[in-house]
Amino acid sequence: MQSRIERLEKQGVILGYGVRLAPEHSLGAVRAHVMIKVGPKETRAVTAALRAIDHVRVLHSVSGDVDLIAVAMTATVAEMDQVIDRIGALDGVERTTSSIILSTKFER
């Protein structure tokens, strides 16, 4: 089994490994989806600015009415409010719409 994993790593099929925390370790954390509408030709700059915000854990490029969806995580609602305001104030961001995650029904 180990040699198969090593071969897949060398072939570039496996790019890396990550850690998934048990749900009880993120209890109390506030998570939100922040939908972001970006100005024309601003996606690269906005992406770089979002990467610099530690509370932004994941960033998706999507089709539809918005261009990006960020997943942010903070310790408090007040801190999330500040993060969302910071995202909205970035150069190139036209508007944001946010949804705080109340619960996760399942995760694979």
mmCIF file of the C-alpha atoms, coordinates in Angstrom:
data_MODEL
# 
_entry.id   MODEL 
# 
loop_
_atom_site.group_PDB 
_atom_site.id 
_atom_site.type_symbol 
_atom_site.label_atom_id 
_atom_site.label_alt_id 
_atom_site.label_comp_id 
_atom_site.label_asym_id 
_atom_site.label_entity_id 
_atom_site.label_seq_id 
_atom_site.pdbx_PDB_ins_code 
_atom_site.Cartn_x 
_atom_site.Cartn_y 
_atom_site.Cartn_z 
_atom_site.occupancy 
_atom_site.B_iso_or_equiv 
_atom_site.pdbx_formal_charge 
_atom_site.auth_seq_id 
_atom_site.auth_comp_id 
_atom_site.auth_asym_id 
_atom_site.auth_atom_id 
_atom_site.pdbx_PDB_model_num 
ATOM 1   C CA . MET A 1 1   ? 0.000   0.000  0.000   1.00 0.00 ? 1   MET A CA 1 
ATOM 2   C CA . GLN A 1 2   ? 2.808   2.440  0.911   1.00 0.00 ? 2   GLN A CA 1 
ATOM 3   C CA . SER A 1 3   ? 4.516   1.958  -2.483  1.00 0.00 ? 3   SER A CA 1 
ATOM 4   C CA . ARG A 1 4   ? 1.234   2.701  -4.289  1.00 0.00 ? 4   ARG A CA 1 
ATOM 5   C CA . ILE A 1 5   ? 0.829   5.946  -2.322  1.00 0.00 ? 5   ILE A CA 1 
ATOM 6   C CA . GLU A 1 6   ? 4.433   6.911  -3.038  1.00 0.00 ? 6   GLU A CA 1 
ATOM 7   C CA . ARG A 1 7   ? 3.908   6.243  -6.761  1.00 0.00 ? 7   ARG A CA 1 
ATOM 8   C CA . LEU A 1 8   ? 0.747   8.402  -6.793  1.00 0.00 ? 8   LEU A CA 1 
ATOM 9   C CA . GLU A 1 9   ? 2.663   11.176 -5.036  1.00 0.00 ? 9   GLU A CA 1 
ATOM 10  C CA . LYS A 1 10  ? 5.494   11.026 -7.596  1.00 0.00 ? 10  LYS A CA 1 
ATOM 11  C CA . GLN A 1 11  ? 2.978   11.066 -10.471 1.00 0.00 ? 11  GLN A CA 1 
ATOM 12  C CA . GLY A 1 12  ? 1.334   14.166 -9.047  1.00 0.00 ? 12  GLY A CA 1 
ATOM 13  C CA . VAL A 1 13  ? -2.007  12.458 -8.447  1.00 0.00 ? 13  VAL A CA 1 
ATOM 14  C CA . ILE A 1 14  ? -1.682  13.065 -4.696  1.00 0.00 ? 14  ILE A CA 1 
ATOM 15  C CA . LEU A 1 15  ? -0.659  16.680 -4.165  1.00 0.00 ? 15  LEU A CA 1 
ATOM 16  C CA . GLY A 1 16  ? -0.728  16.823 -0.408  1.00 0.00 ? 16  GLY A CA 1 
ATOM 17  C CA . TYR A 1 17  ? -2.481  15.976 2.813   1.00 0.00 ? 17  TYR A CA 1 
ATOM 18  C CA . GLY A 1 18  ? -4.665  17.909 5.207   1.00 0.00 ? 18  GLY A CA 1 
ATOM 19  C CA . VAL A 1 19  ? -6.205  17.704 8.624   1.00 0.00 ? 19  VAL A CA 1 
ATOM 20  C CA . ARG A 1 20  ? -9.951  17.595 9.319   1.00 0.00 ? 20  ARG A CA 1 
ATOM 21  C CA . LEU A 1 21  ? -10.823 18.539 12.867  1.00 0.00 ? 21  LEU A CA 1 
ATOM 22  C CA . ALA A 1 22  ? -13.579 16.789 14.757  1.00 0.00 ? 22  ALA A CA 1 
ATOM 23  C CA . PRO A 1 23  ? -16.703 18.985 14.951  1.00 0.00 ? 23  PRO A CA 1 
ATOM 24  C CA . GLU A 1 24  ? -16.333 19.464 18.695  1.00 0.00 ? 24  GLU A CA 1 
ATOM 25  C CA . HIS A 1 25  ? -13.039 21.304 18.114  1.00 0.00 ? 25  HIS A CA 1 
ATOM 26  C CA . SER A 1 26  ? -14.737 24.034 16.093  1.00 0.00 ? 26  SER A CA 1 
ATOM 27  C CA . LEU A 1 27  ? -17.676 24.464 18.475  1.00 0.00 ? 27  LEU A CA 1 
ATOM 28  C CA . GLY A 1 28  ? -18.195 28.128 19.124  1.00 0.00 ? 28  GLY A CA 1 
ATOM 29  C CA . ALA A 1 29  ? -16.560 29.140 15.858  1.00 0.00 ? 29  ALA A CA 1 
ATOM 30  C CA . VAL A 1 30  ? -18.620 31.402 13.630  1.00 0.00 ? 30  VAL A CA 1 
ATOM 31  C CA . ARG A 1 31  ? -18.504 30.415 9.955   1.00 0.00 ? 31  ARG A CA 1 
ATOM 32  C CA . ALA A 1 32  ? -20.030 32.263 7.036   1.00 0.00 ? 32  ALA A CA 1 
ATOM 33  C CA . HIS A 1 33  ? -20.337 32.088 3.281   1.00 0.00 ? 33  HIS A CA 1 
ATOM 34  C CA . VAL A 1 34  ? -19.533 35.480 1.806   1.00 0.00 ? 34  VAL A CA 1 
ATOM 35  C CA . MET A 1 35  ? -20.744 35.866 -1.775  1.00 0.00 ? 35  MET A CA 1 
ATOM 36  C CA . ILE A 1 36  ? -18.660 38.455 -3.599  1.00 0.00 ? 36  ILE A CA 1 
ATOM 37  C CA . LYS A 1 37  ? -19.420 40.398 -6.786  1.00 0.00 ? 37  LYS A CA 1 
ATOM 38  C CA . VAL A 1 38  ? -16.179 41.609 -8.347  1.00 0.00 ? 38  VAL A CA 1 
ATOM 39  C CA . GLY A 1 39  ? -15.641 44.433 -10.839 1.00 0.00 ? 39  GLY A CA 1 
ATOM 40  C CA . PRO A 1 40  ? -14.504 43.686 -14.380 1.00 0.00 ? 40  PRO A CA 1 
ATOM 41  C CA . LYS A 1 41  ? -10.922 42.384 -14.536 1.00 0.00 ? 41  LYS A CA 1 
ATOM 42  C CA . GLU A 1 42  ? -10.535 42.652 -10.753 1.00 0.00 ? 42  GLU A CA 1 
ATOM 43  C CA . THR A 1 43  ? -10.712 38.955 -9.817  1.00 0.00 ? 43  THR A CA 1 
ATOM 44  C CA . ARG A 1 44  ? -6.950  38.412 -9.613  1.00 0.00 ? 44  ARG A CA 1 
ATOM 45  C CA . ALA A 1 45  ? -6.380  41.411 -7.315  1.00 0.00 ? 45  ALA A CA 1 
ATOM 46  C CA . VAL A 1 46  ? -9.383  40.583 -5.124  1.00 0.00 ? 46  VAL A CA 1 
ATOM 47  C CA . THR A 1 47  ? -8.242  36.956 -4.842  1.00 0.00 ? 47  THR A CA 1 
ATOM 48  C CA . ALA A 1 48  ? -4.783  38.086 -3.701  1.00 0.00 ? 48  ALA A CA 1 
ATOM 49  C CA . ALA A 1 49  ? -6.308  40.464 -1.143  1.00 0.00 ? 49  ALA A CA 1 
ATOM 50  C CA . LEU A 1 50  ? -8.615  37.728 0.190   1.00 0.00 ? 50  LEU A CA 1 
ATOM 51  C CA . ARG A 1 51  ? -5.671  35.323 0.498   1.00 0.00 ? 51  ARG A CA 1 
ATOM 52  C CA . ALA A 1 52  ? -4.078  37.841 2.889   1.00 0.00 ? 52  ALA A CA 1 
ATOM 53  C CA . ILE A 1 53  ? -7.082  37.689 5.252   1.00 0.00 ? 53  ILE A CA 1 
ATOM 54  C CA . ASP A 1 54  ? -6.391  34.773 7.600   1.00 0.00 ? 54  ASP A CA 1 
ATOM 55  C CA . HIS A 1 55  ? -10.061 34.374 8.507   1.00 0.00 ? 55  HIS A CA 1 
ATOM 56  C CA . VAL A 1 56  ? -10.882 33.511 4.882   1.00 0.00 ? 56  VAL A CA 1 
ATOM 57  C CA . ARG A 1 57  ? -10.399 29.739 4.916   1.00 0.00 ? 57  ARG A CA 1 
ATOM 58  C CA . VAL A 1 58  ? -11.627 28.802 1.424   1.00 0.00 ? 58  VAL A CA 1 
ATOM 59  C CA . LEU A 1 59  ? -12.289 30.752 -1.770  1.00 0.00 ? 59  LEU A CA 1 
ATOM 60  C CA . HIS A 1 60  ? -14.372 29.435 -4.667  1.00 0.00 ? 60  HIS A CA 1 
ATOM 61  C CA . SER A 1 61  ? -14.787 30.936 -8.123  1.00 0.00 ? 61  SER A CA 1 
ATOM 62  C CA . VAL A 1 62  ? -18.398 30.355 -9.174  1.00 0.00 ? 62  VAL A CA 1 
ATOM 63  C CA . SER A 1 63  ? -20.826 30.997 -11.991 1.00 0.00 ? 63  SER A CA 1 
ATOM 64  C CA . GLY A 1 64  ? -24.018 32.989 -11.520 1.00 0.00 ? 64  GLY A CA 1 
ATOM 65  C CA . ASP A 1 65  ? -24.852 36.342 -9.969  1.00 0.00 ? 65  ASP A CA 1 
ATOM 66  C CA . VAL A 1 66  ? -21.662 36.466 -7.896  1.00 0.00 ? 66  VAL A CA 1 
ATOM 67  C CA . ASP A 1 67  ? -18.077 35.762 -8.891  1.00 0.00 ? 67  ASP A CA 1 
ATOM 68  C CA . LEU A 1 68  ? -16.551 34.364 -5.706  1.00 0.00 ? 68  LEU A CA 1 
ATOM 69  C CA . ILE A 1 69  ? -17.701 32.632 -2.538  1.00 0.00 ? 69  ILE A CA 1 
ATOM 70  C CA . ALA A 1 70  ? -15.428 32.900 0.483   1.00 0.00 ? 70  ALA A CA 1 
ATOM 71  C CA . VAL A 1 71  ? -15.802 30.736 3.568   1.00 0.00 ? 71  VAL A CA 1 
ATOM 72  C CA . ALA A 1 72  ? -14.723 32.736 6.613   1.00 0.00 ? 72  ALA A CA 1 
ATOM 73  C CA . MET A 1 73  ? -14.267 31.550 10.195  1.00 0.00 ? 73  MET A CA 1 
ATOM 74  C CA . THR A 1 74  ? -13.969 33.693 13.334  1.00 0.00 ? 74  THR A CA 1 
ATOM 75  C CA . ALA A 1 75  ? -14.329 33.288 17.082  1.00 0.00 ? 75  ALA A CA 1 
ATOM 76  C CA . THR A 1 76  ? -17.234 35.724 17.492  1.00 0.00 ? 76  THR A CA 1 
ATOM 77  C CA . VAL A 1 77  ? -20.077 37.300 15.532  1.00 0.00 ? 77  VAL A CA 1 
ATOM 78  C CA . ALA A 1 78  ? -18.545 40.744 16.129  1.00 0.00 ? 78  ALA A CA 1 
ATOM 79  C CA . GLU A 1 79  ? -15.269 39.563 14.616  1.00 0.00 ? 79  GLU A CA 1 
ATOM 80  C CA . MET A 1 80  ? -17.160 38.095 11.635  1.00 0.00 ? 80  MET A CA 1 
ATOM 81  C CA . ASP A 1 81  ? -18.862 41.461 11.160  1.00 0.00 ? 81  ASP A CA 1 
ATOM 82  C CA . GLN A 1 82  ? -15.424 43.093 10.943  1.00 0.00 ? 82  GLN A CA 1 
ATOM 83  C CA . VAL A 1 83  ? -14.139 40.480 8.476   1.00 0.00 ? 83  VAL A CA 1 
ATOM 84  C CA . ILE A 1 84  ? -17.179 40.892 6.220   1.00 0.00 ? 84  ILE A CA 1 
ATOM 85  C CA . ASP A 1 85  ? -16.780 44.688 6.336   1.00 0.00 ? 85  ASP A CA 1 
ATOM 86  C CA . ARG A 1 86  ? -13.090 44.289 5.460   1.00 0.00 ? 86  ARG A CA 1 
ATOM 87  C CA . ILE A 1 87  ? -13.958 42.087 2.475   1.00 0.00 ? 87  ILE A CA 1 
ATOM 88  C CA . GLY A 1 88  ? -16.578 44.570 1.285   1.00 0.00 ? 88  GLY A CA 1 
ATOM 89  C CA . ALA A 1 89  ? -14.065 47.433 1.475   1.00 0.00 ? 89  ALA A CA 1 
ATOM 90  C CA . LEU A 1 90  ? -11.469 45.720 -0.758  1.00 0.00 ? 90  LEU A CA 1 
ATOM 91  C CA . ASP A 1 91  ? -10.642 47.482 -4.019  1.00 0.00 ? 91  ASP A CA 1 
ATOM 92  C CA . GLY A 1 92  ? -12.470 45.706 -6.817  1.00 0.00 ? 92  GLY A CA 1 
ATOM 93  C CA . VAL A 1 93  ? -15.311 44.342 -4.667  1.00 0.00 ? 93  VAL A CA 1 
ATOM 94  C CA . GLU A 1 94  ? -18.633 45.744 -5.866  1.00 0.00 ? 94  GLU A CA 1 
ATOM 95  C CA . ARG A 1 95  ? -20.870 44.096 -3.236  1.00 0.00 ? 95  ARG A CA 1 
ATOM 96  C CA . THR A 1 96  ? -21.093 41.208 -0.801  1.00 0.00 ? 96  THR A CA 1 
ATOM 97  C CA . THR A 1 97  ? -23.915 39.071 0.534   1.00 0.00 ? 97  THR A CA 1 
ATOM 98  C CA . SER A 1 98  ? -23.271 36.945 3.581   1.00 0.00 ? 98  SER A CA 1 
ATOM 99  C CA . SER A 1 99  ? -24.869 33.940 5.230   1.00 0.00 ? 99  SER A CA 1 
ATOM 100 C CA . ILE A 1 100 ? -23.743 32.710 8.627   1.00 0.00 ? 100 ILE A CA 1 
ATOM 101 C CA . ILE A 1 101 ? -23.623 28.908 8.778   1.00 0.00 ? 101 ILE A CA 1 
ATOM 102 C CA . LEU A 1 102 ? -25.930 27.693 11.536  1.00 0.00 ? 102 LEU A CA 1 
ATOM 103 C CA . SER A 1 103 ? -25.046 23.997 11.328  1.00 0.00 ? 103 SER A CA 1 
ATOM 104 C CA . THR A 1 104 ? -23.461 21.465 9.034   1.00 0.00 ? 104 THR A CA 1 
ATOM 105 C CA . LYS A 1 105 ? -25.763 18.554 8.292   1.00 0.00 ? 105 LYS A CA 1 
ATOM 106 C CA . PHE A 1 106 ? -22.962 16.385 6.895   1.00 0.00 ? 106 PHE A CA 1 
ATOM 107 C CA . GLU A 1 107 ? -19.452 16.721 5.500   1.00 0.00 ? 107 GLU A CA 1 
ATOM 108 C CA . ARG A 1 108 ? -17.541 14.182 3.437   1.00 0.00 ? 108 ARG A CA 1 
# 
